[in-house]
C-alpha cells in the first residue's frame, strides 16, 4: 500500500491523471474507477500498454499482477483519487473559489475565469467536470504555480457539496441561485436550498467570504445565518450592493449598465444571464481587476456547448439552450422569449429530467406557460410531456429522432425559435 504523500510525489513527476484509456498520455497515471455498469480495473493493463506510467487499481485480475510495479493497489480507487486531490489542494497557495447553483453555474464559472485571467494565472473547471470525479480531476489539473482556482460544483442530492468541500476546501463561495433542479434527489425545493448552501456552511466555518446574489431572499437569509455579516459581498440591482447594475435587453443579447457608468454589451442570450454577469463583475472588482479589463473579458465571451447560444440559419434565428433544463430555467427562458420582440416565434421544448414525483406537475406548468404565449407553433418532445399525446393544438413527439424527421421536412423562413431541454433529449441534433 502506497501513502497519499508517496502517490503525490509520483503524480508531480507524471504527465497527469486520467480515468479514461482513450485519453492516456505517456507517463500519466490511470485511475481505475468503478460504476454501476463498468469496472475500469479490467482495463488497467491496457492503460499501461498505451503508455501510462502507473495504474491505480482496487482489484487485481490475477495473482501475477501483484508483482507488477506499475500497478498500485488501493482499497478504493475513487476515494484515493479524492484523497490525492485533497492532498494536492493543501499544497496550493492560491485562493480557491467554489461556484454552485441550480442554474447558470457553468456560464458564471466561464465568465469569472475570463475576468480573473486578465490579472491572474487562473485555472477553472473544464467543461462540466463538476461531480465527485470531475472536482478531484480539476484539482489535480491545477499546477502549483496557479494564482487563482475556480471550481464548479454540481450536485443532485444533499451532502454532496459538503463532500466536495472536504477535498476542495474553498476559501470563497458563490451560489448562483436555487431553483427546481434535481428535485428527485434533493427531495423538493427545501432540499435543494439545504444542499446548495452546504457551501455557505463550509465557508462560514472557515472564515472565508461569500459572494451573494442580493436578488435572492433565500440565499441572502441563509448566508446571513451561516456566515458573519462582514464576510458577505453582495451583487445585484440594489443600491447598497458592493456591485450594482441593471439589465438592458436589446434584441436577443443582454446588455448591463453598472452603477459606475460602465456599459457592458454581452453575447449572451436572455436577461436570466444578468446575475451571471454581475457575479463575474463583482468577483473581478473584489480581486482588483480593472473595470476596462472586466468589461472586455465579458464582452469577448462567446457561449458554447449548446448554452445560451444564438444561431443564425438562413433567415431564421435560433436561441439554443439545450444543455440543461429544469422547471426554473425553463420558466426563465420562456419568460425571456415571450418578451422578445420578434416575428413568427416557435418553441421547441424537450422534457426535464430528474424530477421524480414532481415530474408531471412541473411539465404541466410549463405547458400552461407556453399556451399563454403568442406563438406560431408549440412543439414538445419526450416522455415528460406524455400527456400531450393526441393534442390538437400542440405538436408532440415521443423522441428527438421523430422530431428531427419532421423538422427536416419544414421550410422555416423568418422565424425565431427557442430550443430548450435537458441534455438527454439531444435537441442540438435538430440543427445538423
N, C-alpha and C positions, 0 to 999 in steps of 0.2 A: 504494500500500500504506500502510495506517494503522498506527502503532505501537500496542502494547498500552496505553501510557500515554495516548495520544490517545483510544483507544477507551474507556478507563476514564473519561475526562472526559465523553465522550458518555453513558456509562452512568449516571454520577452525576446527570446532568440529565434522564435519561429516566424513563419510567414503569415501568421494569423490563425483565427479559429473558423472552422466550418462545421456545419451539421448536414451537409449535402454532398454526396460523392460527385455530383455534377459540377461542383464549384471548387474542386480540390486545386490548391496551388502547391507547387513543390515546396516542401518544408513546412507545410501547415499542420495544424493539429485537428484531427477529426473527432468530434464527439458523437458517439453512437447513442442516439436518443430513441426512446420507445413512444409509441402512441397506441390508440385503440386498434388501429389497423396496420401498424408497421413496427418493425423491430430492426433498427439500424445496426445492431450488433452483427447481423447476418452479412453486412457489407463492410465491416471493419477492415478485413484483409484486402478487399477491393480498393478501399481508400488508400491503403499503404502502397498497393501496386500502382496506383495512379500518381504517387509521389508524396503523399502525406508523410511527415516525419514520424508522427505518433498517432495512435487511435486510442481514445479513452472509451473503455467498454465497461459494462456491468454484467456481462455474461460472456464466457468463453465458449467457443464452438467445439473445442476438443482439448484433451489434456495436453496435447503437444503445444497448444497455444501458450501454456504457462511459461514456456521457455523463450517466447518471443519478446525481445527487449523493447520493441516498438508498440506493444500492446500494453496500455496502462489500465489495470483492473481496479475498479472502484465499486462501492456499494450501490451507488445511484448516479448515473451519468448526468442526468438533468440537474440534480442537486449539486453535483460537483461543478457543473458549468456555472450555476448561480453563485456558489461559494467563491469560485475563482473570479467572477466578475466583481463580487463584493470586495475581495482582497485587492483587486486592481483599482477599484474605486478609492480605496483607502490610500493609495499611492498618488492619486491625482491631487494636484494643488490648485485646481481651478474651481470657480463657482459651478454648481450644478443646479440647473433649473428643470423642474418636472412640470409637464403640461398634461392635463387630462380634461375630460368633459364629455357630455353626451354627443355634442355636435361641434364641428369646427376645429378639433384639436390638431389634425394634421395640417390644415391650412394655416392655423396660428403658429404652429411649430415652424413651418416653412418661412413665414413672414418674419418671425423672431430671428431665425437663423440668418436670413438675408440681412436684416438690420444689424445684428451684432457682429456679423462678418465684416462690416465696414470698419470696425475698430479692433476686433479680437481675432485670434486664430480659433475659430469656433467649430465645434463638431455637433451634429444633430442626428437624431434617429433617421435612418434611411428609409424612405418609403413609409410603409405601415408596419414596421417591425416593433410593435408596441405591446407584445404579450409576454408570457412567462419565459419564452425563449428569446424573443426579439429584444427585450430590455437588457438581458445579460449580454447578448451579442453586440448591442450598441455600446455598452460599457467597455467591452473587450475590443472594440474597434477604435477606441479613443487613445491616441498617443499621449505619452506622459508630458509632453510639452504643450498640450492643449490649454488654451487660455479661457475657454468657456464651453460648457457642455449642456446641450438641451436634450432632454429625454422625454419622449412621448410615452404616455402610459394609457393603454386601453384596458377595459375590464368589462366583464359580463356577470360578475357576482360579487358579493360582499367579501371583504378581507383580501381581495386580490391586489388592490392598490397598496394596502398595508404591507403585503408581501414584497412587492416591488421596492418599497421604501427601505426594507431591511438591507438590500444589497446596493441599491442606487443611492440611498442616503442623501436626498436633495437638500440644498441649502435654501432654495427658493421654490415657490409653488404657484401654479395658476390653474384654475378650473374655468374653462370657457363658459360652461353653462350646465345645468342639469335638466334633463327632459325625459321623454318617454322612450328610452332606448334600453334594449336588453331587459325588458320588464320581466320576462320569464325567469331569468337567472337572478335578478336582484329582488324579485318578489314585490314588484309595484314601485310607484314613484318615490315613496318614502325610502325604500331600499336603495334606489338609485342615489338619492341625496346622501344617505348614510355611507354608501360605498365610495362615492367620489370624494367626499370630504374626509376620508381617511388620510388623504394627502394633507389637508389642513391640520389634522391632528398631529401628524409626524412633524411638520414644520413648526407647529406651535411648541411641541415638546423640545425641539432642537433649538428654538430661539431664532429661527430664520425669519424670512419675510414672505408675505403673500401678496400677490397682485390680484386684486378683487374687482370683479365687474360690478360697479355700483348700481347697474340697472337690474340686478337680480337680488330681490329681497331675501330669498332663501340662502343664497351664498353669503350675502352680507351678514345675515344673522349668525350663520354657522362660523364664519371667520371670526367674528367678534367673540363668539363663545369659546373658540379653540385656540385663539392667539391673542396676545396683548395688543391694545389699540395702536401702539407705536410701531408695531410690526406689519401693519396693513397699509397697502398702497393702492389707492382706488383709481380706476379709469372708467370713462363713460361719458354721459351727457350732463352730469350735474356740475354746477358751478364750483363747488368745493373740491372736486376731484383733482388728484395730482396731475392727471392728464385728461383734458375735457375737449370734446368736439361734437360735431353733428353730421349726420349722413346727408348727402346730397345725391339724389337719383337723377341721372341724366342719361336717357337711353337704357341700354342693358347694364352698363357698367356703373359701379359705385364710385362716388367721389366723397371726400371727407374734408370738412372745414374744421381746423383746430382753433382753439380759443386764442392762440398767439398769432393768428392771421395766416398760418400756413394752409395751403390748399393742396390736397393730395388726390390725384386722378388715378384710380386703380384700374387694373384689368380683371377685376373680379366681378362676377355677375351676382346681383342681388344685395339688398340692404341688410340681409341677415349676416353679411360679412363685415358689417361695421364694427361689431365687437372684436372680431379677429384683428382688424386693422388697428383699432385703438389699443389692444393689448400689446401689439408689436411696437407701436409708438411709445407707449408708456414704459415698456421694458428698455427700449433703446435710450430714451431720455434718462431713465434712472441710472443706467450704466454708462452715461457720458458720451453717447454717440451724438454728434451734432445733428441739428434738425435737417439740414440740407442733405446729409447722407441718409437719414431716416426716410425722408421723402423719396429720394432716388431709389433706395432699396425696395420700397413698397411699390412705387410706380413701375419698376422694372420686373416685378414678379409676375410671371405668367402661369396660371394654374395648369396642371396636367393631371394625368391619371384619372380622367373622367370626373373631375371635381370642379364644379362651378365654371365650366368652360363654355365659351361662346364659339360655335362652329357655323361657318357660312357654307351652305350647299346650294349652288346656283342662286336663285332668288330667295331662298329660304334661310331663315335664321333659327338656329337650334341652340337652346340652352341645355347643355348636357351635364347632369349631376347624377351619374349612375353608379357611383362607387359605394354609396351607403344611403340608407333611408330608414327613418323611424317616424312615429307619429309627429314628433316635434319638428324635425327638419322638413318633413313633407308639408306640414301646415305652413311653415315659414316660406317655403319655396312657392307654394300655391298663392299665398298672400302677396308675395312679391310679383308673381306672374299676373295676378289679377290687376295689380296697379300699373302694370306696364302698358304704355300707350303704343300698341302695335296692331296691325291688321291680321285677320284670319288666324286666330290663336287656336292651338291644338295642345292638349295634354296627353302624354303617354306615360302612364304610371304603372310601375311594377310592384308586386307585393312586398310588404315589410316583414322581415324575419325576426325570430327570437322574441315573439310577443306572448307565447304561451296562451293562457286562458284569456288574455286581453285581446287576442288577435282579431276576432270577429267584430267586436265593438269598435276597435280602433280603425279597422278598414271601412266599416260603415260610416264613421265620422268623416273620413277622407272622401268617400263617395258623396256625402251630403255637401261638403265644401265645394267639390267640383260641379255638382249640379246647380249650385247657386252662382256659378261664374258664367260670364258671357264668352262662350267658346264656340268655335265652328265644329270641333269634334272632341269627344271624350273617350279615351281608349285605356283599357285596363288589361293587365296580364298577370297570371299567376294564381295559385290556389287560394291565396289570401282574399281574393276578390271573387271567390266561387259563387257567391250569392247573386252575381250578375249574369250567370248563365241564362240565356234566353231573353235578356233585357232588350227592349225595342229601341230605346233612345240612347243606349250606350253600347260601345263595342267591347267585347270581352274575348280574350284569347287565353287558353289554358297554359301556354308556354311561349317563350320568345321565338322559337323556331316557327310556330304557326303565325305569330305576329309578323315575323320577318318576311314571310311569303306574301302576306297581304300588303305590307309596307312597300315592298319592291314593285308591286303592281300599281301603286298610286303614282300620280304625276303632280306632285305638290308644286305650287307656284305661289310666291309671295306670302308664305306662311311664317308664323313664329311658333316654334314648338318647344314645349318643356318636356324633356325626357328624364324621368327620375324614378329610381327604385333601388332596392337592396342589391348588393353585388351579385348575389346568386342568380338574379334574372339575366345578367349579361346584356343589358339593353344597349350597350355601346355597339353591339353587333349590327344594329339597325343601320348604322352609318357606313357600313362596309360596302 
